[in-house]
Amino acid sequence: MRPPTWNRDLPAILLSLLLASFAAVSHSLEVIYAINAGGEAHTDSFGIRYARDPLMSKVGTASDYGKQLIIGRISNVDQILYQTERYHHNTFGYDIPISQDGDYVMILKFCEVYFNSPNMKVFDVVLNGDHTVVTDLDIFERVGRGIAHDEYVPFRVQGGRLIYNDEESDILAGKIRVEFIKGYRDNPKINAIAVVKGALGDIPQLGPIPQDPEEYHSMQEDEEETTVRNRHTSGPRTPDPYLIDDSSMMLPLFIAVGAFIPLLFCLCKL
């Protein structure tokens, strides 16, 4: 009889249980809308299918600048959701179809991939034109650079009206709108959006924030530097301008002065 090998089998067992729980969560979620802002379609680790950004080449700018970073707080499968984004120099938003009454949660995914300090990018998020659901969002201040950050916005739809924090607004043409409001500090942005029918407790949420974001990013920068150092470039090496001999740069000046002295002597003779 084969003896039990719990120490060896435990990681596989835990992984199987984790995947099973993910599958159960994804099957229980009724996702009515999900888009990967600034990017292509993607299915995340929970089985949620994010469609290609519907605003491609229409409003604002799509960016994949974040692809140079390894995003913290998420799995490798979900990196792309936080590496691509859409930003705009003005207020912009997305229209989301809503057809049934019930409880909903809007998941707004963000990641600061450019700025290295707080108070550089700050903006609000407004739902359905009347409800400010996120105020003075400073992604870097919340979690740092290159770290995933989600905002969860629970709301209710009843009788053609959206209810948020006991305040109501009309739903027009069967759609609600989420807008990212231009402020005084840079441009509003969004990395991904999902709207799920259900309660907040049903939504899978991000893991803990890294304890030392600075240490995390210093390790990441070391990896990037190693990658750059190991990369082979084509063509001849560009000469360092600071290593050029100063005497060779002065030679044309000496020749010009030597030619000017006889000319000056002749002019004085006249």
Accessible surface in RSA format (square Angstrom, percent):
REM  Atomic radii and reference values for relative SASA: ProtOr
REM  Chains: A
REM  Algorithm: Lee & Richards
REM  Probe-radius: 1.40
REM  Slices: 20
REM RES _ NUM      All-atoms   Total-Side   Main-Chain    Non-polar    All polar
REM                ABS   REL    ABS   REL    ABS   REL    ABS   REL    ABS   REL
RES MET A   1   236.47 122.5 152.61 101.0  83.86 199.7 129.22 109.9 107.25 142.1
RES ARG A   2   156.18  65.6 133.34  68.0  22.84  54.4  72.43  99.0  83.76  50.8
RES PRO A   3    92.23  67.2  86.84  79.2   5.39  19.6  92.13  76.1   0.09   0.6
RES PRO A   4    96.49  70.3  70.07  63.9  26.42  96.0  79.36  65.5  17.13 106.5
RES THR A   5    39.69  28.2  30.54  31.0   9.15  21.8  37.48  50.3   2.21   3.3
RES TRP A   6   167.57  67.2 163.76  79.3   3.81   9.0 150.18  80.1  17.39  28.2
RES ASN A   7   143.15  98.7 124.38 120.2  18.77  45.2  35.50  85.4 107.65 104.0
RES ARG A   8   159.01  66.8 136.91  69.8  22.10  52.6  79.87 109.2  79.14  48.0
RES ASP A   9    48.50  34.0  47.50  47.3   1.00   2.4  13.01  30.6  35.49  35.4
RES LEU A  10    86.29  48.1  86.29  61.7   0.00   0.0  86.29  60.6   0.00   0.0
RES PRO A  11    84.83  61.8  75.75  69.1   9.09  33.0  80.48  66.4   4.35  27.1
RES ALA A  12    62.26  57.2  54.33  83.8   7.93  18.0  59.80  84.2   2.46   6.5
RES ILE A  13    68.75  39.1  65.61  48.9   3.14   7.6  68.72  49.5   0.03   0.1
RES LEU A  14   100.20  55.8  96.46  69.0   3.74   9.4  96.79  68.0   3.41   9.2
RES LEU A  15   100.29  55.9  96.42  69.0   3.87   9.7  99.62  70.0   0.66   1.8
RES SER A  16    70.06  59.2  60.42  80.6   9.64  22.2  35.42  75.4  34.63  48.5
RES LEU A  17   112.51  62.7 107.55  76.9   4.95  12.5 107.75  75.7   4.76  12.8
RES LEU A  18    89.51  49.8  85.68  61.3   3.83   9.6  88.32  62.0   1.19   3.2
RES LEU A  19   102.82  57.3  98.06  70.2   4.76  12.0  98.32  69.0   4.50  12.1
RES ALA A  20    60.07  55.2  46.20  71.3  13.87  31.5  54.50  76.8   5.56  14.7
RES SER A  21    50.94  43.0  43.75  58.4   7.19  16.6  45.65  97.2   5.29   7.4
RES PHE A  22    54.93  27.5  54.65  33.9   0.28   0.7  54.72  33.2   0.21   0.6
RES ALA A  23    45.17  41.5  39.33  60.7   5.84  13.3  44.82  63.1   0.36   1.0
RES ALA A  24    64.52  59.3  49.50  76.4  15.02  34.2  59.11  83.2   5.40  14.3
RES VAL A  25    43.82  28.8  42.18  38.2   1.64   4.0  43.80  38.1   0.03   0.1
RES SER A  26    28.51  24.1  13.88  18.5  14.63  33.7   6.05  12.9  22.46  31.5
RES HIS A  27   158.44  86.6 125.20  87.0  33.24  85.0  96.58  99.5  61.86  72.0
RES SER A  28    87.27  73.7  50.08  66.8  37.19  85.7  50.28 107.1  36.99  51.8
RES LEU A  29    16.73   9.3   2.64   1.9  14.08  35.4   3.27   2.3  13.46  36.2
RES GLU A  30    89.15  51.2  84.00  63.5   5.15  12.3  40.92  79.1  48.23  39.4
RES VAL A  31    52.69  34.7  22.75  20.6  29.94  72.1  22.75  19.8  29.94  81.2
RES ILE A  32    53.46  30.4  25.90  19.3  27.56  66.4  33.58  24.2  19.88  54.0
RES TYR A  33    32.06  15.0  24.51  13.9   7.55  19.6  29.91  22.5   2.15   2.7
RES ALA A  34     9.56   8.8   0.62   1.0   8.95  20.4   0.62   0.9   8.95  23.7
RES ILE A  35     5.53   3.1   5.53   4.1   0.00   0.0   5.53   4.0   0.00   0.0
RES ASN A  36     0.33   0.2   0.33   0.3   0.00   0.0   0.00   0.0   0.33   0.3
RES ALA A  37     0.00   0.0   0.00   0.0   0.00   0.0   0.00   0.0   0.00   0.0
RES GLY A  38     8.58  10.6   0.00   N/A   8.58  10.6   0.00   0.0   8.58  19.2
RES GLY A  39     5.42   6.7   0.00   N/A   5.42   6.7   5.42  14.9   0.00   0.0
RES GLU A  40   101.97  58.5  97.85  74.0   4.12   9.8  60.29 116.6  41.67  34.0
RES ALA A  41    42.61  39.2  19.75  30.5  22.86  52.0  19.75  27.8  22.86  60.6
RES HIS A  42    36.60  20.0  32.60  22.7   4.00  10.2  21.11  21.8  15.49  18.0
RES THR A  43    62.24  44.3  50.30  51.0  11.94  28.5  40.95  55.0  21.28  32.2
RES ASP A  44    11.76   8.2   5.41   5.4   6.35  15.0   0.14   0.3  11.63  11.6
RES SER A  45    36.02  30.4  14.36  19.2  21.66  49.9  17.73  37.8  18.29  25.6
RES PHE A  46    38.41  19.2  37.11  23.0   1.30   3.4  38.41  23.3   0.00   0.0
RES GLY A  47    47.16  58.2   0.00   N/A  47.16  58.2  21.23  58.3  25.93  58.1
RES ILE A  48     8.74   5.0   5.92   4.4   2.82   6.8   8.74   6.3   0.00   0.0
RES ARG A  49   151.47  63.6 137.57  70.1  13.90  33.1  57.75  78.9  93.73  56.8
RES TYR A  50     1.55   0.7   1.55   0.9   0.00   0.0   0.00   0.0   1.55   1.9
RES ALA A  51    47.53  43.7  45.56  70.3   1.97   4.5  47.51  66.9   0.02   0.1
RES ARG A  52   123.89  52.0 114.80  58.5   9.09  21.7  39.84  54.4  84.05  50.9
RES ASP A  53     1.31   0.9   0.00   0.0   1.31   3.1   0.00   0.0   1.31   1.3
RES PRO A  54    63.55  46.3  46.67  42.5  16.88  61.4  58.17  48.0   5.38  33.4
RES LEU A  55    26.70  14.9  26.70  19.1   0.00   0.0  26.70  18.7   0.00   0.0
RES MET A  56    35.13  18.2  31.20  20.7   3.93   9.4  20.03  17.0  15.10  20.0
RES SER A  57   118.35 100.0  68.65  91.6  49.70 114.5  60.68 129.2  57.67  80.8
RES LYS A  58   154.47  75.4 117.32  72.0  37.15  88.4  74.54  67.1  79.92  85.1
RES VAL A  59    55.65  36.6  51.59  46.7   4.07   9.8  55.63  48.3   0.02   0.1
RES GLY A  60    28.74  35.4   0.00   N/A  28.74  35.4   3.34   9.2  25.41  56.9
RES THR A  61    62.42  44.4  59.04  59.9   3.38   8.1  34.48  46.3  27.94  42.2
RES ALA A  62    43.03  39.6  18.16  28.0  24.87  56.6  18.49  26.0  24.54  65.0
RES SER A  63    22.44  19.0  15.56  20.8   6.88  15.8  12.39  26.4  10.05  14.1
RES ASP A  64    76.81  53.8  70.96  70.6   5.86  13.8  10.65  25.1  66.16  66.0
RES TYR A  65   102.50  47.9  91.45  52.0  11.05  28.8  70.80  53.2  31.70  39.1
RES GLY A  66     0.44   0.5   0.00   N/A   0.44   0.5   0.00   0.0   0.44   1.0
RES LYS A  67   113.18  55.2  90.63  55.6  22.55  53.7  43.76  39.4  69.42  73.9
RES GLN A  68    90.98  50.9  67.06  49.0  23.92  57.0  39.27  83.6  51.72  39.2
RES LEU A  69     5.30   3.0   2.73   2.0   2.57   6.5   3.39   2.4   1.92   5.2
RES ILE A  70    91.16  51.9  90.49  67.4   0.67   1.6  91.11  65.6   0.05   0.1
RES ILE A  71     2.76   1.6   0.00   0.0   2.76   6.7   0.00   0.0   2.76   7.5
RES GLY A  72     4.75   5.9   0.00   N/A   4.75   5.9   4.75  13.0   0.00   0.0
RES ARG A  73    63.98  26.9  32.39  16.5  31.60  75.2  14.96  20.4  49.02  29.7
RES ILE A  74    33.36  19.0   5.02   3.7  28.34  68.3  14.33  10.3  19.03  51.7
RES SER A  75    53.87  45.5  37.28  49.8  16.59  38.2  48.41 103.1   5.46   7.6
RES ASN A  76   131.09  90.4 113.49 109.7  17.60  42.4  30.10  72.4 101.00  97.6
RES VAL A  77    82.71  54.4  71.06  64.3  11.65  28.1  78.89  68.5   3.82  10.4
RES ASP A  78    12.97   9.1  12.97  12.9   0.00   0.0   2.26   5.3  10.71  10.7
RES GLN A  79    20.60  11.5  20.60  15.1   0.00   0.0  17.80  37.9   2.81   2.1
RES ILE A  80    46.36  26.4  45.30  33.7   1.07   2.6  45.30  32.6   1.07   2.9
RES LEU A  81     1.14   0.6   1.14   0.8   0.00   0.0   1.14   0.8   0.00   0.0
RES TYR A  82     1.96   0.9   1.93   1.1   0.03   0.1   1.41   1.1   0.55   0.7
RES GLN A  83    22.03  12.3  21.45  15.7   0.58   1.4   0.01   0.0  22.02  16.7
RES THR A  84     4.21   3.0   4.21   4.3   0.00   0.0   4.21   5.7   0.00   0.0
RES GLU A  85    13.89   8.0  13.89  10.5   0.00   0.0   0.89   1.7  13.00  10.6
RES ARG A  86     1.19   0.5   1.19   0.6   0.00   0.0   0.00   0.0   1.19   0.7
RES TYR A  87    71.91  33.6  71.91  40.9   0.00   0.0  36.34  27.3  35.57  43.8
RES HIS A  88    30.78  16.8  29.47  20.5   1.32   3.4  13.98  14.4  16.80  19.6
RES HIS A  89   132.45  72.4 122.26  85.0  10.19  26.1  79.65  82.1  52.79  61.4
RES ASN A  90    81.37  56.1  81.35  78.6   0.02   0.1   5.65  13.6  75.72  73.2
RES THR A  91    49.88  35.5  32.68  33.1  17.20  41.0  23.58  31.7  26.29  39.7
RES PHE A  92     4.53   2.3   0.28   0.2   4.26  11.1   4.53   2.7   0.00   0.0
RES GLY A  93     3.64   4.5   0.00   N/A   3.64   4.5   0.00   0.0   3.64   8.2
RES TYR A  94     3.59   1.7   1.67   0.9   1.92   5.0   3.59   2.7   0.00   0.0
RES ASP A  95    71.56  50.1  55.45  55.2  16.11  38.1  10.15  23.9  61.41  61.2
RES ILE A  96     0.00   0.0   0.00   0.0   0.00   0.0   0.00   0.0   0.00   0.0
RES PRO A  97    67.01  48.8  62.97  57.4   4.04  14.7  63.25  52.2   3.76  23.4
RES ILE A  98    10.49   6.0   1.36   1.0   9.13  22.0   1.82   1.3   8.67  23.5
RES SER A  99   111.47  94.2  69.27  92.4  42.20  97.2  53.24 113.4  58.22  81.6
RES GLN A 100    95.28  53.3  89.50  65.4   5.78  13.8  31.02  66.0  64.26  48.7
RES ASP A 101    78.07  54.7  62.72  62.4  15.36  36.3  24.84  58.5  53.23  53.1
RES GLY A 102    12.47  15.4   0.00   N/A  12.47  15.4  12.47  34.2   0.00   0.0
RES ASP A 103    68.39  47.9  63.54  63.2   4.84  11.5  14.32  33.7  54.06  53.9
RES TYR A 104     4.39   2.1   3.30   1.9   1.09   2.8   0.00   0.0   4.39   5.4
RES VAL A 105     0.44   0.3   0.44   0.4   0.00   0.0   0.44   0.4   0.00   0.0
RES MET A 106     0.03   0.0   0.03   0.0   0.00   0.0   0.00   0.0   0.03   0.0
RES ILE A 107     7.23   4.1   7.23   5.4   0.00   0.0   7.23   5.2   0.00   0.0
RES LEU A 108     0.00   0.0   0.00   0.0   0.00   0.0   0.00   0.0   0.00   0.0
RES LYS A 109    20.50  10.0  20.50  12.6   0.00   0.0   1.13   1.0  19.37  20.6
RES PHE A 110     0.00   0.0   0.00   0.0   0.00   0.0   0.00   0.0   0.00   0.0
RES CYS A 111     0.00   0.0   0.00   0.0   0.00   0.0   0.00   0.0   0.00   0.0
RES GLU A 112     2.99   1.7   2.99   2.3   0.00   0.0   0.02   0.0   2.97   2.4
RES VAL A 113     3.44   2.3   3.44   3.1   0.00   0.0   3.44   3.0   0.00   0.0
RES TYR A 114   131.52  61.4 122.74  69.8   8.78  22.9  74.28  55.8  57.24  70.6
RES PHE A 115    30.43  15.2  28.36  17.6   2.07   5.4  30.43  18.4   0.00   0.0
RES ASN A 116   107.51  74.1  86.03  83.1  21.48  51.7  31.22  75.1  76.30  73.7
RES SER A 117    48.38  40.9  47.23  63.0   1.14   2.6  32.49  69.2  15.88  22.3
RES PRO A 118    56.03  40.8  49.73  45.3   6.30  22.9  49.73  41.1   6.30  39.2
RES ASN A 119    88.29  60.9  79.27  76.6   9.02  21.7  15.31  36.9  72.98  70.5
RES MET A 120    85.62  44.3  79.15  52.4   6.47  15.4  57.04  48.5  28.57  37.9
RES LYS A 121    17.00   8.3  14.72   9.0   2.28   5.4   7.78   7.0   9.22   9.8
RES VAL A 122    16.12  10.6  13.37  12.1   2.75   6.6  13.37  11.6   2.75   7.5
RES PHE A 123     5.46   2.7   0.86   0.5   4.61  12.0   5.46   3.3   0.00   0.0
RES ASP A 124    40.68  28.5  39.48  39.3   1.20   2.8   3.00   7.1  37.68  37.6
RES VAL A 125     0.00   0.0   0.00   0.0   0.00   0.0   0.00   0.0   0.00   0.0
RES VAL A 126    21.50  14.1  21.49  19.5   0.01   0.0  21.49  18.7   0.01   0.0
RES LEU A 127     0.04   0.0   0.04   0.0   0.00   0.0   0.04   0.0   0.00   0.0
RES ASN A 128    20.86  14.4   8.53   8.2  12.33  29.7   2.21   5.3  18.64  18.0
RES GLY A 129    50.62  62.4   0.00   N/A  50.62  62.4  24.29  66.6  26.34  59.0
RES ASP A 130   100.01  70.1  69.61  69.3  30.40  71.9  20.86  49.1  79.14  78.9
RES HIS A 131     3.48   1.9   1.98   1.4   1.50   3.8   3.28   3.4   0.20   0.2
RES THR A 132    69.90  49.7  47.20  47.8  22.71  54.1  20.82  28.0  49.08  74.2
RES VAL A 133    20.64  13.6   0.07   0.1  20.57  49.6   0.88   0.8  19.76  53.6
RES VAL A 134     5.85   3.9   2.11   1.9   3.74   9.0   5.85   5.1   0.00   0.0
RES THR A 135    82.81  58.9  68.53  69.5  14.29  34.1  50.85  68.3  31.96  48.3
RES ASP A 136    91.14  63.8  82.69  82.3   8.46  20.0  21.24  50.0  69.90  69.7
RES LEU A 137     0.00   0.0   0.00   0.0   0.00   0.0   0.00   0.0   0.00   0.0
RES ASP A 138     6.04   4.2   6.04   6.0   0.00   0.0   3.33   7.8   2.71   2.7
RES ILE A 139     1.08   0.6   0.15   0.1   0.93   2.2   0.15   0.1   0.93   2.5
RES PHE A 140    35.74  17.9  31.69  19.6   4.05  10.5  31.69  19.2   4.05  11.6
RES GLU A 141   118.12  67.8  90.84  68.7  27.28  65.0  29.44  57.0  88.67  72.4
RES ARG A 142   102.34  43.0  79.08  40.3  23.26  55.4  32.71  44.7  69.63  42.2
RES VAL A 143     8.26   5.4   1.67   1.5   6.59  15.9   8.03   7.0   0.23   0.6
RES GLY A 144     9.94  12.3   0.00   N/A   9.94  12.3   8.55  23.5   1.39   3.1
RES ARG A 145    36.88  15.5  35.79  18.2   1.10   2.6   5.29   7.2  31.59  19.1
RES GLY A 146     0.00   0.0   0.00   N/A   0.00   0.0   0.00   0.0   0.00   0.0
RES ILE A 147     0.00   0.0   0.00   0.0   0.00   0.0   0.00   0.0   0.00   0.0
RES ALA A 148     0.00   0.0   0.00   0.0   0.00   0.0   0.00   0.0   0.00   0.0
RES HIS A 149    21.40  11.7  21.40  14.9   0.00   0.0  17.50  18.0   3.90   4.5
RES ASP A 150    13.41   9.4   3.03   3.0  10.38  24.6   0.45   1.0  12.97  12.9
RES GLU A 151    26.52  15.2  26.39  20.0   0.13   0.3   0.85   1.6  25.67  21.0
RES TYR A 152    50.87  23.8  29.23  16.6  21.65  56.3  28.67  21.5  22.20  27.4
RES VAL A 153     4.06   2.7   3.09   2.8   0.97   2.3   4.06   3.5   0.00   0.0
RES PRO A 154    62.00  45.2  56.49  51.5   5.52  20.1  56.75  46.9   5.25  32.6
RES PHE A 155     9.39   4.7   0.00   0.0   9.39  24.4   6.81   4.1   2.58   7.4
RES ARG A 156    91.69  38.5  91.69  46.7   0.00   0.0  32.21  44.0  59.48  36.1
RES VAL A 157     5.06   3.3   5.06   4.6   0.00   0.0   5.06   4.4   0.00   0.0
RES GLN A 158    94.93  53.1  90.20  65.9   4.73  11.3  19.24  41.0  75.69  57.4
RES GLY A 159    64.29  79.3   0.00   N/A  64.29  79.3  41.02 112.6  23.26  52.1
RES GLY A 160    43.47  53.6   0.00   N/A  43.47  53.6  31.77  87.2  11.70  26.2
RES ARG A 161    86.67  36.4  86.67  44.2   0.00   0.0  35.88  49.0  50.79  30.8
RES LEU A 162     0.00   0.0   0.00   0.0   0.00   0.0   0.00   0.0   0.00   0.0
RES ILE A 163    38.03  21.6  35.43  26.4   2.60   6.3  35.43  25.5   2.60   7.1
RES TYR A 164    32.28  15.1  31.17  17.7   1.11   2.9  11.52   8.7  20.76  25.6
RES ASN A 165   112.67  77.7  84.59  81.7  28.08  67.6  27.25  65.6  85.41  82.6
RES ASP A 166   140.23  98.2 110.35 109.8  29.88  70.7  31.58  74.3 108.65 108.4
RES GLU A 167   105.88  60.8 101.92  77.1   3.96   9.4  35.10  67.9  70.78  57.8
RES GLU A 168    90.78  52.1  66.05  50.0  24.74  58.9  14.67  28.4  76.11  62.1
RES SER A 169     4.73   4.0   0.99   1.3   3.74   8.6   4.73  10.1   0.00   0.0
RES ASP A 170    80.13  56.1  68.15  67.8  11.99  28.3  15.90  37.4  64.23  64.1
RES ILE A 171    24.85  14.1   6.97   5.2  17.87  43.1   6.97   5.0  17.87  48.5
RES LEU A 172   135.68  75.6 129.49  92.6   6.20  15.6 130.93  92.0   4.75  12.8
RES ALA A 173   102.30  94.1  54.37  83.9  47.93 109.0  75.88 106.9  26.41  70.0
RES GLY A 174    37.73  46.5   0.00   N/A  37.73  46.5  26.63  73.1  11.10  24.9
RES LYS A 175   104.99  51.2  98.67  60.5   6.33  15.1  45.61  41.1  59.39  63.3
RES ILE A 176     1.15   0.7   0.00   0.0   1.15   2.8   1.15   0.8   0.00   0.0
RES ARG A 177    81.29  34.1  81.16  41.4   0.13   0.3  36.95  50.5  44.34  26.9
RES VAL A 178     0.00   0.0   0.00   0.0   0.00   0.0   0.00   0.0   0.00   0.0
RES GLU A 179    40.16  23.1  40.16  30.4   0.00   0.0   0.20   0.4  39.96  32.6
RES PHE A 180     0.00   0.0   0.00   0.0   0.00   0.0   0.00   0.0   0.00   0.0
RES ILE A 181    49.40  28.1  48.66  36.3   0.74   1.8  48.66  35.0   0.74   2.0
RES LYS A 182    75.60  36.9  57.51  35.3  18.09  43.1  40.47  36.4  35.13  37.4
RES GLY A 183    28.05  34.6   0.00   N/A  28.05  34.6  21.83  59.9   6.22  13.9
RES TYR A 184   228.59 106.7 190.65 108.5  37.94  98.7 147.06 110.5  81.52 100.5
RES ARG A 185   117.43  49.3 112.38  57.3   5.05  12.0  19.26  26.3  98.17  59.5
RES ASP A 186    52.34  36.7  33.31  33.2  19.03  45.0  11.92  28.1  40.42  40.3
RES ASN A 187    29.36  20.2  28.56  27.6   0.79   1.9   0.83   2.0  28.53  27.6
RES PRO A 188     0.15   0.1   0.07   0.1   0.08   0.3   0.07   0.1   0.08   0.5
RES LYS A 189     1.26   0.6   1.26   0.8   0.00   0.0   0.27   0.2   1.00   1.1
RES ILE A 190     0.00   0.0   0.00   0.0   0.00   0.0   0.00   0.0   0.00   0.0
RES ASN A 191     0.16   0.1   0.16   0.2   0.00   0.0   0.00   0.0   0.16   0.2
RES ALA A 192     0.00   0.0   0.00   0.0   0.00   0.0   0.00   0.0   0.00   0.0
RES ILE A 193     0.00   0.0   0.00   0.0   0.00   0.0   0.00   0.0   0.00   0.0
RES ALA A 194     0.00   0.0   0.00   0.0   0.00   0.0   0.00   0.0   0.00   0.0
RES VAL A 195     0.00   0.0   0.00   0.0   0.00   0.0   0.00   0.0   0.00   0.0
RES VAL A 196     0.25   0.2   0.25   0.2   0.00   0.0   0.25   0.2   0.00   0.0
RES LYS A 197    51.96  25.4  41.26  25.3  10.70  25.5  23.30  21.0  28.67  30.5
RES GLY A 198    18.78  23.2   0.00   N/A  18.78  23.2  18.37  50.4   0.41   0.9
RES ALA A 199    54.36  50.0  48.63  75.0   5.72  13.0  52.65  74.1   1.71   4.5
RES LEU A 200    70.93  39.5  66.53  47.6   4.40  11.1  66.53  46.7   4.40  11.8
RES GLY A 201    77.99  96.2   0.00   N/A  77.99  96.2  42.04 115.4  35.95  80.5
RES ASP A 202    81.33  57.0  66.58  66.3  14.75  34.9  20.51  48.3  60.82  60.7
RES ILE A 203     9.15   5.2   0.37   0.3   8.78  21.2   0.90   0.6   8.25  22.4
RES PRO A 204    32.66  23.8   9.98   9.1  22.68  82.5  21.93  18.1  10.73  66.7
RES GLN A 205    98.23  54.9  68.73  50.2  29.51  70.3  22.37  47.6  75.87  57.5
RES LEU A 206    40.57  22.6  16.92  12.1  23.64  59.4  20.11  14.1  20.46  55.0
RES GLY A 207    32.27  39.8   0.00   N/A  32.27  39.8  26.19  71.9   6.07  13.6
RES PRO A 208   119.88  87.4 101.67  92.7  18.21  66.2 112.39  92.8   7.49  46.5
RES ILE A 209    67.88  38.6  59.29  44.2   8.60  20.7  59.29  42.7   8.60  23.3
RES PRO A 210    34.84  25.4  19.87  18.1  14.97  54.4  31.59  26.1   3.25  20.2
RES GLN A 211   174.27  97.5 140.51 102.7  33.76  80.4  65.53 139.5 108.74  82.5
RES ASP A 212    69.74  48.8  62.96  62.7   6.78  16.0  23.46  55.2  46.28  46.2
RES PRO A 213    36.98  26.9  36.98  33.7   0.00   0.0  36.98  30.5   0.00   0.0
RES GLU A 214   126.45  72.6 122.45  92.6   4.00   9.5  57.52 111.3  68.92  56.3
RES GLU A 215    98.67  56.6  92.99  70.3   5.68  13.5  32.09  62.1  66.58  54.4
RES TYR A 216    55.20  25.8  50.93  29.0   4.26  11.1  52.55  39.5   2.64   3.3
RES HIS A 217    17.55   9.6  17.55  12.2   0.00   0.0  17.20  17.7   0.35   0.4
RES SER A 218    52.35  44.2  49.68  66.3   2.68   6.2  39.77  84.7  12.59  17.6
RES MET A 219   112.47  58.2 109.63  72.6   2.84   6.8  94.61  80.4  17.86  23.7
RES GLN A 220     8.07   4.5   5.63   4.1   2.44   5.8   5.89  12.5   2.18   1.7
RES GLU A 221    96.89  55.6  93.51  70.7   3.38   8.0  31.09  60.1  65.80  53.7
RES ASP A 222    87.30  61.1  84.94  84.5   2.36   5.6  27.34  64.3  59.96  59.8
RES GLU A 223    90.98  52.2  84.82  64.2   6.16  14.7  43.84  84.8  47.14  38.5
RES GLU A 224    60.36  34.7  56.42  42.7   3.95   9.4  35.63  68.9  24.73  20.2
RES GLU A 225   104.49  60.0  98.15  74.3   6.34  15.1  36.92  71.4  67.57  55.2
RES THR A 226    56.52  40.2  56.52  57.3   0.00   0.0  40.49  54.4  16.03  24.2
RES THR A 227    77.61  55.2  71.35  72.3   6.26  14.9  51.36  69.0  26.25  39.7
RES VAL A 228    89.69  59.0  82.78  74.9   6.91  16.7  82.78  71.9   6.91  18.8
RES ARG A 229   156.46  65.7 126.47  64.5  29.99  71.4  74.72 102.1  81.74  49.5
RES ASN A 230    95.29  65.7  79.77  77.1  15.52  37.4  30.34  73.0  64.96  62.8
RES ARG A 231   140.91  59.2 120.39  61.4  20.52  48.8  56.44  77.1  84.46  51.2
RES HIS A 232   176.39  96.4 148.18 103.0  28.22  72.2 103.56 106.7  72.83  84.7
RES THR A 233   121.55  86.5  92.01  93.3  29.54  70.4  66.99  90.0  54.57  82.5
RES SER A 234   114.49  96.7  81.70 109.0  32.79  75.5  53.57 114.1  60.93  85.4
RES GLY A 235    60.68  74.8   0.00   N/A  60.68  74.8  30.24  83.0  30.44  68.2
RES PRO A 236   132.56  96.6 105.54  96.2  27.02  98.2 117.59  97.1  14.97  93.0
RES ARG A 237   221.45  93.0 190.32  97.0  31.14  74.1  76.85 105.0 144.60  87.6
RES THR A 238   114.18  81.2  96.42  97.8  17.76  42.3  65.03  87.4  49.15  74.3
RES PRO A 239   102.61  74.8  88.33  80.5  14.28  51.9  98.19  81.1   4.42  27.5
RES ASP A 240    64.51  45.2  52.42  52.2  12.10  28.6  21.94  51.6  42.57  42.5
RES PRO A 241    90.58  66.0  76.19  69.4  14.39  52.3  77.38  63.9  13.20  82.0
RES TYR A 242   195.64  91.3 165.40  94.1  30.24  78.7 122.73  92.2  72.92  89.9
RES LEU A 243   146.05  81.3 115.95  82.9  30.10  75.7 120.80  84.8  25.25  67.9
RES ILE A 244    88.40  50.3  73.16  54.5  15.24  36.7  78.95  56.9   9.45  25.6
RES ASP A 245    91.06  63.8  78.90  78.5  12.15  28.7  36.53  86.0  54.52  54.4
RES ASP A 246   105.18  73.7 102.09 101.6   3.09   7.3  33.80  79.5  71.38  71.2
RES SER A 247    69.66  58.9  58.29  77.8  11.37  26.2  51.38 109.4  18.28  25.6
RES SER A 248    63.67  53.8  46.63  62.2  17.04  39.3  46.73  99.5  16.94  23.7
RES MET A 249   128.98  66.8 104.54  69.2  24.45  58.2  99.17  84.3  29.82  39.5
RES MET A 250    80.61  41.7  80.51  53.3   0.11   0.3  50.00  42.5  30.61  40.6
RES LEU A 251   101.83  56.7 101.58  72.7   0.25   0.6 101.83  71.5   0.00   0.0
RES PRO A 252    85.33  62.2  77.16  70.3   8.18  29.7  79.75  65.8   5.58  34.7
RES LEU A 253    94.98  52.9  89.99  64.4   4.99  12.5  93.89  65.9   1.09   2.9
RES PHE A 254   125.52  62.8 116.22  72.0   9.29  24.2 117.67  71.3   7.85  22.5
RES ILE A 255   113.02  64.3 104.48  77.8   8.54  20.6 111.25  80.1   1.76   4.8
RES ALA A 256    58.68  54.0  46.59  71.9  12.09  27.5  54.68  77.0   4.00  10.6
RES VAL A 257    75.34  49.6  73.16  66.2   2.19   5.3  75.33  65.5   0.01   0.0
RES GLY A 258    41.15  50.7   0.00   N/A  41.15  50.7  31.91  87.6   9.24  20.7
RES ALA A 259    70.23  64.6  49.21  75.9  21.01  47.8  58.96  83.0  11.27  29.9
RES PHE A 260   111.44  55.8 108.07  66.9   3.37   8.8 111.36  67.5   0.08   0.2
RES ILE A 261   105.97  60.3 105.06  78.3   0.91   2.2 105.06  75.7   0.91   2.5
RES PRO A 262    75.51  55.0  70.19  64.0   5.31  19.3  75.41  62.3   0.09   0.6
RES LEU A 263   100.68  56.1  96.32  68.9   4.37  11.0  99.95  70.2   0.73   2.0
RES LEU A 264    84.61  47.1  84.61  60.5   0.00   0.0  84.61  59.4   0.00   0.0
RES PHE A 265   128.66  64.4 124.40  77.1   4.26  11.1 128.01  77.6   0.65   1.9
RES CYS A 266    71.50  54.1  68.17  76.0   3.32   7.8  21.31  54.0  50.19  54.1
RES LEU A 267   102.32  57.0  88.38  63.2  13.94  35.0  88.66  62.3  13.67  36.8
RES CYS A 268    99.16  75.0  64.39  71.8  34.77  81.7  32.69  82.8  66.47  71.7
RES LYS A 269   153.69  75.0 118.31  72.6  35.38  84.2  66.99  60.3  86.70  92.3
RES LEU A 270   181.03 100.8 119.04  85.2  61.99 155.8 136.95  96.2  44.08 118.6
END  Absolute sums over single chains surface
CHAIN  1 A    16564.4      13488.9       3075.5       9925.2       6639.3
END  Absolute sums over all chains
TOTAL         16564.4      13488.9       3075.5       9925.2       6639.3
